[in-house]
């Protein structure tokens, strides 16, 4: 069996196990609020868990099915055969998982927008996207925009950290 295929299969199983664990934790560890709300604090983690599980299943099916001859031909036409060969490597996956653990550690200490911005930028550097200005603008917009949307529009309290002086 090809080394890349084996690595993809292992990664898909790891992601599948991670998604199942995350979803189970979302269902069993987040308490139900005392007041009846249409959306409780468990709604978003459960939605993310379901989406993560669906994507992990799709990835697992694709990695065990393998690339069809048509997919390989299409990749050769658009010049992506090199990208297919180096699509997923264990080192990059490990670094990204490590970054997620660091993100979880600093989430409350730095605040949601600052920690999310730093996580996004670290991910961009690890994945070597090559569009640092565009990615920085996207990171600022989404991290601070989502913070505003959650805290002001949806009234969901996210950790303000050093931004507590803004009163948001």
C-alpha positions as CSV (number, residue, x, y, z in Angstrom):
1,X,0.0,0.0,0.0
2,X,1.2,3.5,-0.9
3,X,2.6,5.5,2.1
4,X,0.4,8.5,1.2
5,X,-2.7,6.4,1.1
6,X,-1.9,4.9,4.5
7,X,-1.2,8.3,6.0
8,X,-4.5,9.6,4.6
9,X,-6.4,6.7,6.0
10,X,-4.8,7.1,9.5
11,X,-5.5,10.8,9.4
12,X,-9.2,10.2,8.4
13,X,-9.7,7.7,11.3
14,X,-8.0,10.1,13.8
15,X,-10.3,13.0,12.6
16,X,-13.3,10.7,12.8
17,X,-12.5,9.7,16.4
18,X,-11.8,13.4,17.3
19,X,-15.2,14.4,15.8
20,X,-17.1,11.7,17.7
21,X,-15.3,12.6,20.9
22,X,-16.0,16.4,20.4
23,X,-19.7,15.7,19.7
24,X,-20.0,13.4,22.7
25,X,-18.4,16.1,24.9
26,X,-20.8,18.7,23.5
27,X,-23.8,16.6,24.4
28,X,-22.6,15.5,27.8
29,X,-20.6,18.3,29.3
30,X,-22.4,21.5,28.5
31,X,-25.2,22.2,31.0
32,X,-28.7,23.3,30.2
33,X,-29.4,26.8,31.3
34,X,-32.0,27.4,34.1
35,X,-34.2,29.6,31.9
36,X,-35.8,28.3,28.8
37,X,-34.0,29.8,25.8
38,X,-34.5,29.0,22.2
39,X,-30.7,28.7,21.8
40,X,-28.8,27.5,24.8
41,X,-25.0,27.5,25.2
42,X,-24.9,24.0,23.8
43,X,-26.4,24.8,20.4
44,X,-23.2,26.0,18.6
45,X,-20.9,23.3,19.9
46,X,-23.4,20.7,18.9
47,X,-23.8,22.2,15.4
48,X,-20.1,22.3,15.0
49,X,-19.7,18.7,16.2
50,X,-22.3,17.5,13.7
51,X,-20.7,19.4,10.9
52,X,-17.2,18.1,11.9
53,X,-18.6,14.5,12.1
54,X,-20.1,14.8,8.6
55,X,-16.9,16.1,7.1
56,X,-14.8,13.5,8.9
57,X,-17.1,10.7,7.5
58,X,-16.7,12.2,4.0
59,X,-13.0,12.4,4.4
60,X,-12.8,8.8,5.7
61,X,-14.9,7.5,2.8
62,X,-12.7,9.4,0.3
63,X,-9.5,8.2,1.8
64,X,-10.6,4.5,1.9
65,X,-12.1,4.7,-1.6
66,X,-9.0,6.4,-3.1
67,X,-8.7,8.6,-6.2
68,X,-10.4,7.5,-9.3
69,X,-8.6,7.5,-12.6
70,X,-10.8,10.4,-13.7
71,X,-9.7,12.4,-10.6
72,X,-6.0,11.8,-11.3
73,X,-6.5,12.8,-15.0
74,X,-8.3,16.0,-14.0
75,X,-5.5,16.8,-11.5
76,X,-2.9,16.3,-14.2
77,X,-4.8,18.7,-16.5
78,X,-4.9,21.5,-14.0
79,X,-1.3,20.9,-12.8
80,X,-2.3,19.7,-9.4
81,X,-0.6,16.3,-9.3
82,X,2.1,17.7,-7.0
83,X,-0.6,19.0,-4.7
84,X,-2.4,15.7,-4.7
85,X,0.9,13.9,-3.8
86,X,1.5,16.2,-0.8
87,X,-2.1,16.8,0.1
88,X,-1.9,15.8,3.7
89,X,1.1,15.0,5.7
90,X,1.2,13.8,9.3
91,X,3.6,16.6,10.4
92,X,1.3,19.4,9.3
93,X,-1.7,17.7,10.9
94,X,0.2,17.3,14.1
95,X,1.3,21.0,14.1
96,X,-2.3,22.1,13.4
97,X,-3.6,19.9,16.3
98,X,-1.0,21.4,18.5
99,X,-2.0,24.9,17.5
100,X,-5.6,24.0,18.4
101,X,-4.5,23.0,21.9
102,X,-2.6,26.2,22.3
103,X,-5.7,28.1,21.1
104,X,-7.8,26.4,23.7
105,X,-5.3,27.3,26.4
106,X,-5.2,31.0,25.5
107,X,-8.9,31.3,24.5
108,X,-10.0,32.9,27.8
109,X,-6.7,34.5,28.7
110,X,-6.2,36.5,25.5
111,X,-9.9,36.9,24.6
112,X,-11.8,35.3,21.7
113,X,-10.9,37.8,19.0
114,X,-7.2,38.0,19.8
115,X,-6.8,34.3,20.3
116,X,-8.7,33.5,17.1
117,X,-6.7,36.1,15.1
118,X,-3.4,34.6,16.3
119,X,-4.7,31.0,15.6
120,X,-5.8,31.9,12.1
121,X,-2.4,33.6,11.3
122,X,-0.4,30.7,12.8
123,X,-2.5,28.3,10.6
124,X,-1.8,30.4,7.6
125,X,1.9,30.4,8.2
126,X,1.9,26.6,8.8
127,X,0.0,25.9,5.6
128,X,2.1,28.4,3.7
129,X,-0.8,30.1,1.9
130,X,1.3,32.8,0.3
131,X,-1.3,35.6,0.7
132,X,-0.3,37.2,4.0
133,X,-2.0,40.6,3.5
134,X,-5.3,39.1,2.3
135,X,-5.2,36.5,5.0
136,X,-4.5,39.1,7.7
137,X,-7.5,41.2,6.6
138,X,-9.7,38.1,6.6
139,X,-8.4,37.1,10.1
140,X,-9.1,40.6,11.5
141,X,-12.5,40.8,9.9
142,X,-13.7,37.4,11.0
143,X,-12.2,37.2,14.5
144,X,-13.4,40.7,15.6
145,X,-16.5,40.6,13.4
146,X,-17.7,37.3,14.9
147,X,-16.9,38.6,18.4
148,X,-19.1,41.6,17.8
149,X,-21.9,39.4,16.2
150,X,-21.9,37.0,19.2
151,X,-21.6,39.5,22.0
152,X,-23.8,42.3,20.7
153,X,-26.2,40.7,18.2
154,X,-26.7,37.2,19.7
155,X,-25.9,38.3,23.3
156,X,-23.6,35.3,23.8
157,X,-20.8,36.1,26.2
158,X,-17.3,35.3,24.8
159,X,-14.2,35.9,26.9
160,X,-13.2,39.5,26.6
161,X,-9.8,39.2,28.1
162,X,-7.7,42.4,27.7
163,X,-10.6,43.8,25.6
164,X,-12.9,44.1,28.6
165,X,-12.2,47.8,28.8
166,X,-14.2,48.3,25.5
167,X,-17.3,47.3,27.4
168,X,-18.4,44.7,24.9
